Amino acid sequence: MFCRFGLCDHTIFSLMKMMIQPEGKYPLHLAIEMHRLKIVRRMLKLGADVSVKDINGNNAIHYGSLASVQMLELLWEFDECHGLINQTNNEGYVPVMLAIRAANPRCFATLLNFGAELSMRVQGRNPLFEAMQSKGKNAELVPIIEASPDLVKERDSSGNSALHVAMHKTPLMAKISCDIDHRVLLFDFQGEIGLMITLLSYCCDIDAQDNDGNTALHIAVSKKNNEATRLLLCLGANPNLTNSNDETPRHLAARLKETTLLKSLIMCGALTCPPKKVGCVSGCVNEAMKGLFMCFKMFYDSLIARLDDLDSRCEKPSNMLNLLSLDGGGIRGLVILQVNCDPSTLIILFYFLMFFISGKTLRECQHIYLRFKDLIFDGWTRPYNSAVLEMFMKEAIGEKNLDDIKYPRLMISTVRADFFPVKLEFMRNYQLPLSEDENSALGFTDPSEIPIWKALRRTSAAPMFFSPVDDKYIDGGIIANNPTLDLLAEAQLYNGINTYLKRPEDKVEIGCVLSIGTGQIPLSPLDPLHVEIFNPISSAFTFKNLSLILVDQVTATEGAPVDRSRSWCNAIGVPFFRFSAPLHKDIGLGTKDDHDIAHMMWDCVEYTYQHRAYIRKLCTLLKRIGKTPERPLPFPTR
């Protein structure tokens, strides 16, 4: 192009060294900014100075970080650019920080591969803080956290942690490029809830305090943000920490006269202020806590009478067995975790499970679930990437086999669907006291041959969401989404086998049955199933409703399955407990919406609070029965 105007290389070289006014940029900067790859390559070959800076102190790599991956790769072909990757401009920004600020994850990843450092700070903010205040999406925080996990624990110059920053409106305004006059947009907290869930799923300190001693919960309450307050409480925030003014979140809520916030805090264990505390108002002054909700009866009077009768027993049966049934439900598995994260229900899991399969705490499992939704449900089309799901399970569980778990005894459902009719199968970590051939004939496969991650992969292979495992195994919830009856049948089968073998001393007695659901969806109207031959539109809606009914009943967890389980338990004189929180709406298997998930977890907090009296009753019974180490191991295998 230059030759066309009769310019020689010497003249071109001189022109490339001239700053363009009034922009204060050099020709190379303009070419990069305009994404003219051929011109940039030609200029670099002619000796253009890549280190020259514009009026704002930006070099060629700074401009490349705002252009594209192709431009960065072109610049990186020239060795002169390698020393510029961590240089700062006049505002203290290195190229990788500009890429983060511009919400350009591909340029960020490219610079990271080139050796860009994430330890740089701009105005007291690290790259994670900068990303939260950029105009990008929550998912763009993940590569930064994965590249440098310690960033979630750092503080800015004001003492704020990443979670404190997520509670302010600044990142929301930057994200939506909001004009300050458009005040209605300031009340859209979609971005903030997403930021909080992303940070907390990567184990950010939920109780970190800023320079004023405020935690994220203090800030959420002071902003009257009910949704953020409930989310933090669901994820384990301590409601009794005080700030530098000796104020707890409950004290702040009471002074603000926010009754809803006050109820939420009290349900999660927020205490009243000490008797000597001054400045308290009704709601935080030290007095006996009054009931917030009327506890309604969960079980029939006959069941309570039977429970009282069992509580009065002084001896501990040596062959007593407790059954725990967990429903399926995809992301609604968070309901099970949230129910058991409640302090009043922790004792239940302690007596039932002792330890989780993965050796992780309830909070760690909750964090895994929150990361799961963003990593696995990552596309608009289904089925989702099964390879990513398998990798996720292997990282969380490891390579152990089912027989490596000695206690508790486990039954994991799956459906074999490579023939018709399909067949329900169970993967167990035990076998019957029979020969190998007899166990195989009864469906008790060798647990040493099944990795735990594969068992979980089989039981979660929901049709239309994930591909079948080994081209034959799909989600066990297709037949046994509420496996309580299958558990009862398993105990009956085991006792029948021991009767056949004339070993009555090995028969087990069921102490109690606990069934935990993944939430009850609210009722919604449905059109009658009238099929009219001459009205195809009506028929189409009818067939659609019919398909909804069939799927709902095939995977049913509430209603008839619960009634049948309760009836069986009543028939054999065994207390039956069912916990399943009513949900505010129908939460789908693959839901990713942060608002819906936060609200769903709070539904569980309210539910466990309302039913805490019956939860204590169950805990008393479990204490009477005793933990497994205190009595012989039930269900001994061959």
C-alpha positions as CSV (number, residue, x, y, z in Angstrom):
1,M,0.0,0.0,0.0
2,F,2.8,2.3,0.9
3,C,4.7,1.6,-2.3
4,R,1.6,2.6,-4.3
5,F,2.2,6.1,-3.0
6,G,5.9,6.0,-3.9
7,L,7.1,5.8,-0.3
8,C,10.4,4.0,0.4
9,D,11.0,1.9,3.5
10,H,13.0,4.7,5.1
11,T,10.1,7.1,4.7
12,I,7.7,4.6,6.0
13,F,9.9,3.9,9.1
14,S,10.0,7.6,9.8
15,L,6.2,7.9,9.5
16,M,5.7,5.0,11.9
17,K,7.6,6.9,14.6
18,M,5.3,9.9,14.4
19,M,2.5,10.3,17.0
20,I,-0.9,11.1,15.5
21,Q,-2.6,14.1,17.0
22,P,-4.9,14.8,18.8
23,E,-5.4,11.1,19.6
24,G,-1.9,10.7,21.0
25,K,-1.5,7.3,19.3
26,Y,1.1,5.8,16.9
27,P,0.2,4.2,13.5
28,L,0.8,0.7,14.9
29,H,-1.7,1.3,17.6
30,L,-4.3,2.4,15.1
31,A,-3.7,-0.6,12.9
32,I,-4.1,-3.0,15.9
33,E,-7.2,-1.1,17.1
34,M,-8.8,-1.4,13.6
35,H,-7.9,-5.1,13.5
36,R,-5.8,-4.8,10.3
37,L,-3.8,-7.9,10.6
38,K,-1.9,-7.7,7.3
39,I,-0.9,-4.0,7.9
40,V,0.2,-4.8,11.4
41,R,2.4,-7.7,10.2
42,R,3.9,-5.5,7.5
43,M,4.7,-2.7,9.9
44,L,6.3,-5.1,12.4
45,K,8.5,-6.6,9.6
46,L,9.5,-3.0,8.7
47,G,10.7,-2.5,12.3
48,A,7.8,-0.7,14.0
49,D,8.6,-0.2,17.7
50,V,6.1,-2.3,19.7
51,S,7.3,-0.8,23.0
52,V,6.3,2.8,22.1
53,K,3.5,4.1,24.3
54,D,0.5,6.3,23.5
55,I,-0.5,9.3,25.5
56,N,-2.1,7.0,28.1
57,G,0.9,4.7,28.4
58,N,-0.5,1.8,26.4
59,N,1.8,-0.3,24.3
60,A,1.0,-2.7,21.4
61,I,0.1,-5.6,23.8
62,H,-2.3,-3.3,25.6
63,Y,-4.1,-2.6,22.3
64,G,-4.0,-6.3,21.4
65,S,-5.7,-7.3,24.6
66,L,-8.7,-5.2,23.5
67,A,-8.6,-6.4,19.9
68,S,-8.7,-10.2,19.4
69,V,-7.0,-13.5,20.0
70,Q,-5.7,-13.4,16.4
71,M,-4.1,-10.0,16.9
72,L,-2.4,-11.2,20.1
73,E,-1.1,-14.3,18.5
74,L,0.3,-12.2,15.6
75,L,2.1,-9.8,18.0
76,W,3.5,-12.8,20.0
77,E,5.3,-14.1,16.9
78,F,7.7,-11.2,17.3
79,D,10.1,-11.5,20.2
80,E,10.1,-7.8,20.9
81,C,6.5,-8.2,22.3
82,H,7.4,-10.8,24.9
83,G,8.8,-8.2,27.4
84,L,5.7,-6.1,27.2
85,I,3.1,-8.6,28.6
86,N,3.3,-7.4,32.2
87,Q,4.0,-3.7,31.6
88,T,1.6,-1.2,33.1
89,N,0.0,1.9,31.5
90,N,-0.5,5.3,33.2
91,E,-3.5,4.0,35.2
92,G,-1.6,0.9,36.4
93,Y,-3.3,-1.6,34.1
94,V,-1.4,-4.5,32.6
95,P,-2.8,-6.0,29.3
96,V,-4.5,-8.9,31.1
97,M,-6.4,-6.5,33.3
98,L,-7.6,-4.6,30.3
99,A,-8.9,-7.9,28.8
100,I,-10.7,-8.6,32.1
101,R,-12.1,-5.1,32.3
102,A,-13.4,-5.5,28.7
103,A,-15.0,-8.8,29.6
104,N,-13.0,-10.6,26.9
105,P,-12.4,-14.2,28.3
106,R,-10.6,-15.4,25.1
107,C,-8.0,-12.7,25.1
108,F,-7.6,-13.2,28.9
109,A,-7.0,-16.9,28.4
110,T,-4.5,-16.2,25.6
111,L,-2.5,-13.7,27.7
112,L,-2.5,-16.1,30.6
113,N,-1.0,-18.8,28.3
114,F,1.6,-16.3,27.2
115,G,2.7,-15.8,30.8
116,A,0.7,-12.9,32.1
117,E,0.7,-12.4,35.8
118,L,-2.4,-12.2,37.9
119,S,-0.7,-10.7,41.0
120,M,-0.9,-7.1,39.7
121,R,-3.3,-4.7,41.4
122,V,-5.0,-1.6,40.0
123,Q,-6.1,1.0,42.6
124,G,-6.0,-1.7,45.2
125,R,-8.1,-4.2,43.2
126,N,-6.8,-7.6,42.0
127,P,-8.0,-9.2,38.7
128,L,-11.0,-10.9,40.4
129,F,-12.3,-7.6,41.8
130,E,-11.7,-6.0,38.4
131,A,-13.7,-8.8,36.7
132,M,-16.6,-8.4,39.1
133,Q,-16.8,-4.7,38.2
134,S,-16.5,-5.3,34.5
135,K,-19.4,-5.6,32.0
136,G,-19.0,-9.4,31.6
137,K,-20.9,-12.4,32.9
138,N,-20.6,-14.4,36.1
139,A,-19.1,-17.4,34.2
140,E,-16.1,-15.2,33.3
141,L,-15.0,-15.3,37.0
142,V,-14.4,-19.0,36.8
143,P,-11.2,-19.0,34.7
144,I,-9.7,-16.3,36.9
145,I,-10.4,-18.3,40.1
146,E,-9.2,-21.5,38.6
147,A,-5.9,-19.8,37.4
148,S,-5.3,-18.3,40.8
149,P,-7.6,-19.7,43.6
150,D,-6.1,-17.5,46.3
151,L,-7.6,-14.4,44.8
152,V,-11.0,-15.2,46.5
153,K,-9.3,-14.7,49.9
154,E,-7.6,-11.4,49.1
155,R,-8.8,-7.9,50.2
156,D,-8.9,-4.6,48.5
157,S,-7.5,-1.4,49.9
158,S,-10.7,-0.9,51.9
159,G,-10.5,-4.4,53.5
160,N,-13.3,-5.7,51.4
161,S,-13.3,-9.4,50.3
162,A,-14.7,-10.5,47.0
163,L,-18.0,-11.3,48.7
164,H,-18.2,-7.8,50.1
165,V,-17.7,-6.4,46.6
166,A,-20.5,-8.6,45.2
167,M,-22.9,-7.0,47.7
168,H,-22.4,-3.5,46.3
169,K,-24.2,-2.0,43.3
170,T,-21.1,-0.9,41.5
171,P,-20.5,-4.2,39.7
172,L,-24.1,-4.3,38.7
173,M,-24.0,-0.8,37.2
174,A,-20.8,-1.6,35.3
175,K,-22.3,-4.9,34.1
176,I,-25.4,-3.3,32.5
177,S,-23.6,-0.1,31.5
178,C,-26.3,1.7,33.5
179,D,-26.9,5.4,33.3
180,I,-27.3,6.7,36.9
181,D,-30.6,8.3,35.9
182,H,-32.1,4.8,35.1
183,R,-32.7,4.2,38.8
184,V,-35.1,1.3,38.2
185,L,-32.2,-0.8,37.0
186,L,-30.4,-0.5,40.3
187,F,-33.0,-2.8,41.8
188,D,-32.2,-5.7,39.5
189,F,-29.9,-7.8,41.6
190,Q,-29.6,-10.7,39.1
191,G,-25.9,-10.0,38.7
192,E,-25.1,-9.8,42.4
193,I,-26.8,-13.1,43.3
194,G,-24.9,-14.8,40.5
195,L,-21.6,-13.2,41.6
196,M,-22.2,-14.4,45.2
197,I,-23.1,-18.0,44.2
198,T,-20.0,-18.2,41.9
199,L,-17.7,-16.9,44.6
200,L,-19.1,-19.1,47.4
201,S,-19.1,-22.2,45.3
202,Y,-15.3,-21.8,45.1
203,C,-15.1,-21.6,48.9
204,C,-14.8,-17.9,49.4
205,D,-14.9,-17.0,53.1
206,I,-18.6,-16.3,53.7
207,D,-17.9,-14.7,57.1
208,A,-15.0,-12.4,56.0
209,Q,-15.2,-9.0,57.6
210,D,-14.1,-5.7,56.1
211,N,-12.3,-2.8,57.8
212,D,-15.5,-1.9,59.6
213,G,-16.1,-5.5,60.8
214,N,-19.1,-6.0,58.4
215,T,-19.7,-9.4,56.9
216,A,-21.6,-9.9,53.6
217,L,-24.6,-10.6,55.8
218,H,-24.3,-7.3,57.5
219,I,-24.2,-5.5,54.1
220,A,-27.2,-7.6,52.7
221,V,-29.3,-6.7,55.8
222,S,-28.3,-3.0,55.7
223,K,-29.3,-2.9,52.0
224,K,-32.7,-4.6,52.9
225,N,-31.8,-7.2,50.3
226,N,-34.0,-10.1,51.4
227,E,-32.9,-12.5,48.6
228,A,-29.2,-12.0,49.3
229,T,-29.7,-12.4,53.0
230,R,-31.5,-15.7,52.6
231,L,-28.9,-17.0,50.2
232,L,-26.1,-16.2,52.6
233,L,-28.0,-17.9,55.4
234,C,-28.7,-20.9,53.2
235,L,-24.9,-21.2,52.6
236,G,-24.0,-21.1,56.2
237,A,-23.3,-17.4,57.1
238,N,-22.9,-16.8,60.8
239,P,-25.8,-14.5,61.9
240,N,-24.3,-13.7,65.2
241,L,-21.0,-12.0,64.2
242,T,-20.7,-8.3,65.3
243,N,-19.1,-5.5,63.4
244,S,-16.9,-2.7,64.8
245,N,-20.0,-1.0,66.3
246,D,-20.9,-4.3,68.1
247,E,-23.9,-4.7,65.9
248,T,-25.2,-8.1,64.7
249,P,-27.3,-8.5,61.5
250,R,-30.3,-9.0,63.7
251,H,-29.7,-5.7,65.5
252,L,-29.5,-4.0,62.1
253,A,-32.7,-5.6,60.8
254,A,-34.6,-4.7,64.0
255,R,-33.5,-1.0,63.7
256,L,-34.5,-1.0,60.1
257,K,-37.9,-2.4,61.1
258,E,-37.5,-5.1,58.4
259,T,-39.8,-7.9,59.7
260,T,-39.1,-10.3,56.9
261,L,-35.4,-10.0,57.3
262,L,-35.8,-10.4,61.1
263,K,-37.8,-13.6,60.8
264,S,-35.2,-15.0,58.3
265,L,-32.4,-14.3,60.8
266,I,-34.2,-15.8,63.8
267,M,-35.0,-19.0,61.9
268,C,-31.3,-19.4,61.2
269,G,-30.2,-19.0,64.9
270,A,-29.7,-15.2,65.2
271,L,-29.5,-14.4,68.9
272,T,-30.8,-11.4,70.7
273,C,-28.4,-8.7,71.8
274,P,-26.8,-9.1,75.3
275,P,-28.8,-7.6,78.2
276,K,-26.4,-4.7,78.6
277,K,-26.5,-3.7,74.9
278,V,-27.8,-0.2,74.5
279,G,-29.8,1.1,71.5
280,C,-31.8,-2.1,70.9
281,V,-35.4,-2.0,69.7
282,S,-38.1,-4.6,69.6
283,G,-36.8,-7.6,67.7
284,C,-33.3,-7.6,69.1
285,V,-33.8,-6.8,72.7
286,N,-32.9,-9.7,75.0
287,E,-36.2,-11.6,75.7
288,A,-37.6,-15.0,75.1
289,M,-38.0,-15.7,71.4
290,K,-41.6,-16.0,70.3
291,G,-42.8,-18.4,67.8
292,L,-43.0,-17.1,64.3
293,F,-45.0,-19.8,62.7
294,M,-47.6,-22.2,63.8
295,C,-46.2,-25.7,63.6
296,F,-48.7,-27.9,61.8
297,K,-49.0,-31.7,62.3
298,M,-46.8,-33.6,59.9
299,F,-47.7,-37.1,61.0
300,Y,-50.9,-38.8,62.2
301,D,-51.5,-39.1,65.9
302,S,-51.1,-42.8,65.8
303,L,-47.6,-42.4,64.4
304,I,-46.6,-40.0,67.2
305,A,-48.0,-42.5,69.8
306,R,-45.9,-45.3,68.2
307,L,-42.8,-43.0,68.3
308,D,-43.4,-42.2,72.0
309,D,-43.6,-46.0,72.6
310,L,-40.3,-46.6,70.9
311,D,-38.7,-43.7,72.9
312,S,-39.6,-45.4,76.1
313,R,-37.5,-48.5,75.4
314,C,-34.4,-48.7,77.4
315,E,-32.6,-51.5,75.5
316,K,-30.9,-51.1,72.1
317,P,-31.8,-54.0,69.7
318,S,-28.6,-55.5,68.3
319,N,-30.1,-56.1,64.9
320,M,-31.9,-52.8,64.3
321,L,-31.6,-51.2,60.9
322,N,-32.5,-47.6,59.9
323,L,-33.5,-46.9,56.3
324,L,-32.7,-43.6,54.6
325,S,-34.3,-42.9,51.2
326,L,-33.2,-40.0,49.0
327,D,-35.4,-38.9,46.0
328,G,-33.9,-38.0,42.7
329,G,-34.4,-34.6,41.1
330,G,-31.3,-33.1,39.4
331,I,-30.4,-29.7,40.7
332,R,-33.2,-30.1,43.2
333,G,-30.8,-32.4,45.1
334,L,-29.9,-29.1,46.8
335,V,-33.1,-29.4,48.7
336,I,-31.8,-32.6,50.4
337,L,-28.5,-30.9,51.2
338,Q,-30.2,-27.7,52.5
339,V,-32.6,-29.7,54.7
340,N,-29.6,-31.6,56.2
341,C,-27.5,-28.4,56.5
342,D,-29.9,-27.1,59.1
343,P,-28.3,-27.4,62.6
344,S,-31.4,-29.2,63.9
345,T,-31.1,-32.0,61.3
346,L,-27.3,-32.5,61.4
347,I,-27.7,-35.2,64.0
348,I,-30.0,-37.2,61.6
349,L,-27.3,-37.5,59.0
350,F,-24.7,-38.3,61.7
351,Y,-26.6,-41.3,62.9
352,F,-27.7,-42.4,59.4
353,L,-24.6,-41.9,57.3
354,M,-21.6,-41.0,59.6
355,F,-19.6,-40.0,56.5
356,F,-20.4,-39.2,53.0
357,I,-19.2,-41.3,50.1
358,S,-16.7,-38.7,49.0
359,G,-15.6,-37.9,52.6
360,K,-16.8,-34.3,52.2
361,T,-18.8,-32.1,54.5
362,L,-22.3,-31.0,53.8
363,R,-21.1,-27.5,52.9
364,E,-18.5,-28.9,50.5
365,C,-21.2,-31.0,48.8
366,Q,-23.4,-27.9,48.6
367,H,-20.5,-26.0,46.9
368,I,-20.0,-28.9,44.5
369,Y,-23.7,-28.7,43.5
370,L,-23.5,-25.0,42.9
371,R,-20.5,-25.4,40.7
372,F,-22.1,-28.4,39.0
373,K,-25.0,-26.4,37.5
374,D,-22.7,-23.9,35.7
375,L,-20.2,-26.5,34.5
376,I,-22.6,-29.2,33.4
377,F,-25.7,-27.4,32.2
378,D,-23.6,-25.1,30.0
379,G,-25.4,-25.2,26.7
380,W,-28.7,-24.3,25.1
381,T,-29.2,-27.7,23.5
382,R,-29.6,-31.1,25.1
383,P,-28.3,-33.7,25.8
384,Y,-25.5,-32.0,27.7
385,N,-21.8,-33.0,27.4
386,S,-21.6,-36.4,29.2
387,A,-17.8,-36.3,29.1
388,V,-17.7,-33.2,31.3
389,L,-20.1,-34.8,33.7
390,E,-17.9,-37.9,34.0
391,M,-14.8,-35.8,34.5
392,F,-16.6,-33.7,37.2
393,M,-17.6,-36.9,39.1
394,K,-14.1,-38.4,38.9
395,E,-12.6,-35.2,40.4
396,A,-15.2,-35.1,43.2
397,I,-15.3,-38.8,44.1
398,G,-12.1,-40.4,42.9
399,E,-11.5,-43.9,41.5
400,K,-12.7,-46.0,44.5
401,N,-15.1,-48.9,44.0
402,L,-18.3,-49.5,45.8
403,D,-16.8,-52.2,48.0
404,D,-14.4,-49.6,49.4
405,I,-17.4,-48.2,51.3
406,K,-18.1,-50.5,54.3
407,Y,-20.8,-48.3,55.9
408,P,-23.4,-47.3,55.3
409,R,-25.0,-50.0,53.2
410,L,-25.9,-48.4,49.8
411,M,-28.4,-49.1,47.1
412,I,-28.1,-47.0,44.0
413,S,-30.7,-47.3,41.3
414,T,-30.3,-47.4,37.5
415,V,-32.4,-48.7,34.6
416,R,-31.1,-51.1,32.0
417,A,-32.7,-49.9,28.7
418,D,-31.0,-51.9,26.0
419,F,-34.0,-54.2,25.8
420,F,-37.8,-54.0,26.2
421,P,-39.4,-53.9,28.7
422,V,-36.7,-52.0,30.6
423,K,-35.5,-53.3,33.9
424,L,-34.8,-51.6,37.2
425,E,-31.4,-52.6,38.7
426,F,-29.5,-51.7,41.9
427,M,-25.8,-51.2,42.4
428,R,-24.9,-52.1,46.0
429,N,-21.8,-52.2,48.2
430,Y,-22.8,-55.5,49.7
431,Q,-24.1,-59.0,48.6
432,L,-26.4,-61.5,50.2
433,P,-25.0,-64.4,52.3
434,L,-25.3,-66.7,49.2
435,S,-22.9,-68.1,46.6
436,E,-21.6,-65.9,43.7
437,D,-24.0,-67.6,41.2
438,E,-27.0,-67.1,43.4
439,N,-26.1,-63.4,44.1
440,S,-25.7,-62.9,40.4
441,A,-29.1,-64.5,39.6
442,L,-30.8,-62.2,42.1
443,G,-29.1,-59.1,40.7
444,F,-26.5,-58.6,43.4
445,T,-23.4,-57.8,41.3
446,D,-19.9,-57.8,42.7
447,P,-19.4,-54.3,44.2
448,S,-15.6,-54.5,43.6
449,E,-16.3,-54.3,39.8
450,I,-18.2,-51.0,39.9
451,P,-16.4,-47.7,40.4
452,I,-18.3,-45.2,42.5
453,W,-18.2,-42.5,39.9
454,K,-19.7,-44.9,37.3
455,A,-22.5,-45.9,39.7
456,L,-23.3,-42.2,40.1
457,R,-23.1,-41.6,36.3
458,R,-25.5,-44.4,35.7
459,T,-28.1,-43.2,38.2
460,S,-27.9,-39.7,36.8
461,A,-28.1,-40.5,33.1
462,A,-31.5,-38.7,32.7
463,P,-32.9,-39.2,29.2
464,M,-32.8,-36.1,27.0
465,F,-30.2,-34.6,29.5
466,F,-27.2,-37.0,29.3
467,S,-26.3,-40.0,27.1
468,P,-26.8,-43.6,28.4
469,V,-23.8,-45.2,30.1
470,D,-22.3,-48.1,28.2
471,D,-25.2,-47.6,25.7
472,K,-27.6,-49.3,28.1
473,Y,-27.9,-47.7,31.6
474,I,-30.1,-44.7,32.2
475,D,-31.4,-42.8,35.2
476,G,-32.9,-45.0,37.9
477,G,-35.5,-42.3,38.6
478,I,-37.4,-43.5,35.5
479,I,-38.7,-46.3,37.7
480,A,-37.7,-45.6,41.3
481,N,-37.4,-41.8,41.7
482,N,-38.6,-42.3,45.3
483,P,-36.9,-45.6,46.3
484,T,-38.5,-46.0,49.7
485,L,-40.5,-49.1,48.7
486,D,-37.4,-50.7,47.2
487,L,-35.6,-50.2,50.5
488,L,-38.4,-51.9,52.4
489,A,-38.5,-54.7,49.9
490,E,-34.7,-55.1,50.2
491,A,-34.9,-55.6,54.0
492,Q,-37.8,-58.1,53.5
493,L,-35.7,-60.0,50.9
494,Y,-32.8,-60.2,53.3
495,N,-34.9,-61.5,56.1
496,G,-36.5,-64.0,53.7
497,I,-33.0,-65.3,52.7
498,N,-32.0,-65.8,56.3
499,T,-35.3,-67.6,57.0
500,Y,-34.5,-69.9,54.1
501,L,-30.9,-70.5,55.4
502,K,-32.3,-71.1,58.9
503,R,-30.3,-68.2,60.4
504,P,-33.0,-66.3,62.3
505,E,-30.3,-64.6,64.4
506,D,-29.2,-62.6,61.4
507,K,-32.6,-61.2,60.5
508,V,-32.9,-57.4,60.9
509,E,-35.5,-55.2,62.4
510,I,-36.3,-51.8,60.9
511,G,-36.0,-49.1,63.5
512,C,-37.4,-46.2,61.4
513,V,-37.7,-45.1,57.8
514,L,-36.7,-41.6,56.8
515,S,-37.6,-40.4,53.3
516,I,-36.2,-37.0,52.1
517,G,-37.7,-35.5,49.0
518,T,-36.4,-32.9,46.6
519,G,-39.4,-30.6,47.1
520,Q,-43.1,-30.5,46.4
521,I,-44.1,-28.4,43.4
522,P,-47.2,-26.2,43.7
523,L,-50.4,-27.3,41.9
524,S,-51.2,-25.7,38.6
525,P,-54.3,-25.9,36.4
526,L,-54.4,-28.5,33.6
527,D,-56.9,-28.8,30.7
528,P,-59.2,-31.9,30.6
529,L,-58.0,-34.7,28.3
530,H,-60.6,-34.4,25.6
531,V,-59.5,-35.6,22.1
532,E,-61.5,-34.2,19.3
533,I,-60.9,-35.7,15.9
534,F,-62.1,-32.6,14.0
535,N,-60.2,-30.1,16.1
536,P,-56.5,-30.8,15.6
537,I,-55.4,-27.8,17.7
538,S,-57.3,-29.1,20.8
539,S,-55.9,-32.6,20.2
540,A,-52.4,-31.2,20.1
541,F,-52.8,-29.6,23.5
542,T,-54.4,-32.7,24.8
543,F,-51.5,-34.9,23.7
544,K,-49.0,-32.4,25.2
545,N,-50.8,-32.5,28.6
546,L,-51.0,-36.3,28.3
547,S,-47.2,-36.5,27.9
548,L,-46.7,-34.2,30.9
549,I,-48.9,-36.5,33.0
550,L,-47.1,-39.6,31.9
551,V,-43.6,-38.2,32.7
552,D,-44.9,-36.8,36.0
553,Q,-46.3,-40.2,37.1
554,V,-43.4,-42.3,35.8
555,T,-40.9,-40.2,37.9
556,A,-43.4,-39.5,40.8
557,T,-41.9,-38.9,44.2
558,E,-44.8,-37.4,46.0
559,G,-48.4,-38.6,46.5
560,A,-49.0,-42.3,45.9
561,P,-45.3,-43.4,46.5
562,V,-45.3,-41.7,49.9
563,D,-48.7,-43.0,50.9
564,R,-47.8,-46.6,49.9
565,S,-44.5,-46.3,51.9
566,R,-46.3,-44.9,55.0
567,S,-48.9,-47.7,54.8
568,W,-46.2,-50.4,54.6
569,C,-44.5,-48.9,57.6
570,N,-47.7,-48.7,59.6
571,A,-48.4,-52.3,58.7
572,I,-45.1,-53.5,60.3
573,G,-45.2,-51.0,63.2
574,V,-42.3,-48.8,62.0
575,P,-42.2,-45.0,62.3
576,F,-42.1,-43.3,58.9
577,F,-40.8,-39.8,58.5
578,R,-41.1,-37.8,55.3
579,F,-39.4,-34.5,54.7
580,S,-40.0,-32.6,51.5
581,A,-40.2,-28.8,51.4
582,P,-43.0,-27.1,49.4
583,L,-41.3,-25.1,46.7
584,H,-42.4,-21.7,45.4
585,K,-42.5,-22.9,41.8
586,D,-41.7,-26.0,39.7
587,I,-37.9,-26.1,39.6
588,G,-36.7,-28.1,36.5
589,L,-34.1,-30.8,36.6
590,G,-31.5,-28.6,34.8
591,T,-32.4,-25.2,36.3
592,K,-29.5,-22.7,36.3
593,D,-31.3,-19.5,37.4
594,D,-29.6,-18.2,40.5
595,H,-32.7,-16.5,41.8
596,D,-34.8,-19.7,41.6
597,I,-32.0,-21.8,43.3
598,A,-31.6,-19.3,46.1
599,H,-35.3,-19.1,46.7
600,M,-35.5,-22.9,46.6
601,M,-32.9,-23.3,49.3
602,W,-34.7,-20.7,51.4
603,D,-38.0,-22.7,51.0
604,C,-36.1,-25.6,52.8
605,V,-34.9,-23.3,55.6
606,E,-38.5,-22.2,56.3
607,Y,-39.7,-25.8,56.1
608,T,-37.2,-27.2,58.6
609,Y,-37.9,-24.4,61.0
610,Q,-41.6,-25.1,60.9
611,H,-41.1,-28.8,61.5
612,R,-38.2,-28.6,64.1
613,A,-40.3,-30.3,66.8
614,Y,-40.8,-33.5,64.8
615,I,-37.1,-33.3,63.7
616,R,-36.1,-33.3,67.4
617,K,-38.4,-36.3,67.9
618,L,-36.6,-38.2,65.2
619,C,-33.3,-37.3,66.7
620,T,-34.3,-38.6,70.1
621,L,-35.3,-41.9,68.5
622,L,-32.0,-42.2,66.6
623,K,-30.1,-41.6,69.8
624,R,-32.0,-44.4,71.5
625,I,-31.2,-46.8,68.7
626,G,-27.6,-45.8,68.7
627,K,-24.9,-45.5,66.1
628,T,-23.6,-48.5,64.2
629,P,-20.2,-48.6,66.0
630,E,-22.2,-49.1,69.3
631,R,-23.9,-52.3,68.0
632,P,-23.2,-55.1,65.5
633,L,-23.1,-54.1,61.8
634,P,-26.5,-54.7,60.4
635,F,-27.0,-56.4,57.0
636,P,-23.8,-58.6,57.2
637,T,-22.7,-59.8,53.8
638,R,-21.4,-63.2,52.8
